[in-house]
Amino acid sequence: MDHRVTVTICGNEYTFLAEEDSAYVEKVAAYVDQRMTDILESTKAGRTDAAVLTAANIADELFKAQEIAENLRSQLKEYLDEASKSKNEISELKREIFKLQNQR
């Protein structure tokens, strides 16, 4: 269910229609507000330029996080493949032990 959440970013109020709960939307807005405030305080950029720089920085963070997540998924898949291979080897060794024990 969508609901309206009003937040303040750089002194301006914005109302979002969101599926997420208000605490999440407020957390996102606070993050954007802080990033924009940091840029505004450290440069002579106006609000529009600060908004674009903020968007670019957050997009950069997103792409880097996605790359890290993909690397972790790939590494996890390798570990699971190795575990499956080891499990198969253990099963084969157990069968071999069983055969040798029955040959006695």
Protein Blocks (a to p, Z undefined) as FASTA:
>chain_A
ZZdddddeehiacddddfbdfklmmmmmmmmmmmmmmmmmmmccdfklmmmmmmmmmmmm
mmmmmmmmmmmmmmmmmmmmmmmmmmmmmmmmmmmmmmmmmmZZ
